[in-house]
Amino acid sequence: MKILTAMVLMAAVLPPVSAFGETEWMGDARQWSVGFAGEHPAYCRLLWNSELGKTMEFRQSATETFWLVSKNTWDIPAGTTTEVTLTDRAITKVVAAEFFDKNTLRLWPKGSKGSAGLKKIIKNSFAGTPDVQLTFAGDEGDWTLPLSRVDQLYPTFAQCLKRLEASEPAKQDTATSKPF
């Protein structure tokens, strides 16, 4: 009985290990969710969940922006690189993609052509961007990313970005950074 009591007391005092890396979900609408991940570095998540095993996620930290495409039945070998074709009403663009984890591809990896425009895609999605079709190089069927449904989450995402900015460490003043 003493062992059981000790275990219950320990469970009450110690937070669960997974709580340190979890996302705090701030809002959701029409298969889209916005969350703040307090990991280091912290980042905001804009996640679309098809509820059929497919997800697409934009992650924005202070220094980097990711576009992740996942499917729970994929088994992607480490080191895989490929291309994905993005099509909306006006343009078609072929972008680089690479292994992120066994179920996930990272579109526009850091340093690839056009990756600097990823923040612009996120920003424009809140202004009525049309849906985007993704065509994969392999035998995966086309996906449609419903960007037209995300606009109502703009205030929540903006709030997340402000929180992200506030979580950054303050810059130290030096003799050269403050000349007056």
N, C-alpha and C positions, 0 to 999 in steps of 0.2 A: 504494500500500500504506500510505503514511503517513496518508492521509486516512481509510482504513478503520480503522486503529489508533486514530486520534484520535476517530473516531465511537464506537467501542466503549468507549473510556475515558470519554468524556462520558456515554454511556448508563449506565455503571456508577456514576458519581458523582452525577448528577442524578436525583432521584426523578421518576417520571412525573407530569405535570401533574394527571391525574385522581386521583391518590392523596390530594391535599389535601382533596377534597370527598367522598370515599367513605364509605360506611357500614361500620362494623365490626359484622358480624353476630355476635350473642352466643348465639343459640339458635333452634331451630325445631321445630315439631311440627304435624302434621296441617294443612298448607298455611298455617300461621301462622309468622311470624318476628319476632324482636326484634332491633333493632340500635341502635347509638349512632352518630349523625352528628356529627362534631366540627367542623362548620362554625360560623360565627359568625352568630347564636347557635347553640350546640349544642342538639341535641334527641334524644329517644328515639323510635324508630319501632316501631309495632306493625302489621305488614303481613300482610294476607291476599292470597294469590296463587291465583287459580282454576286456573292453568296453562292457561287457555283465552283469555288476553288480557285478562282482567278482574282488577283489583286494588282493594282498599280499604285505606286506611292511616290510622291515628291517629298524629299527630305531637305530641309534648308537649315544649315548651321551658320555661324558667323563667318566661316571661311569656305564652305563648300555646299554645293547643291547636287542632289542625287535624283535620278529618275529610275525607279526600280519596278520591274515587271515580274510577277511571280505566279506560279501555278503549282498547287500542292502535289500534282502527279509528275512533275518534271523531275528528272535526275540528271542534272547538268554536270558534266565532268569539269573538275578544276582546270583553270587555264583556258577554257573555251572562249573564243572570240567569234563574233558573227556580225551580221547586219540586220537591221529591222527597217522596213519602209513605213514611213508615216505619211498619211494622206488626209487632207481636210478638203473643204470645198474649193480652195484656191490653188494649193500646191501639193506636190509629192516630194518627199525628201528621204534619202537613204542615210541612216545614222549608224554609227558603230555601237556595238553592244558587247559586253563581256561578262564572264562568270562573276557573280557576287556571292552566292551560296548555292547549294545543290538544287534549290527550287527557284532561284532568282537570277535574272539578268539585269545588269546595270546598263541603261541606255546612255549614250553620250558620256562615256567615261572621261575622267579628268584629262585634259590635254587633247581630246579628240576634236576634230573640226566641228565647229558650231556649238560646243558645249558651254561656251560663255553665254549663250542666249537662253539657257534653261530657266533662269530667274524671270526672264521676259515672258516665257511661255506660261509660267505660274501666274504672273501678274495679269496677263491677257486673259487667262481662263476665267478670271473674276469679272471680266468686262464683256462676256457674251461670246467667247470663242466657240466656233462650231465643234462638234464631236470630231475625234481623230480616229482614223482606222489604222491599226497596226498589222502589217503583213510580215510574217517571220520567214526566214530563209529555209527552214526545215519543213516538216510535215504538219506543223501546228496550224490550225485554221486561223483566219483573220479575227482580230479582236476590235471592238469599238470602245474607245475611252469616252464616256459621256461628259465631256468638259462643259457642255451646255447646262448641266445640272448643278454646277458647283458655285455659281454666283452668290447665292444667299449665305454662303459660309465666309464671305470676305471679311466681315467685321471680326469673326472669331479667329481667322488666320492672322489678321492684322494685330489682334490682341496677343496672339502667340508670339509673333515677331517682336513685339514690344517687350514681352517677357524674356525672350531670348536675348535681346539687347541688354536688358537690365541684369541678366545673369552673367554677362561677360565681366571679367575682372577690370577694374579701373586702370587706366594707363598712368604710369608714374611720370610726374613732371621731372625733367632734367634741365640742366643749364641750356642745352641746345633746343629743347622743345618749347621753351617759354622765354623768348629773348627779351620781352618787355616787362 
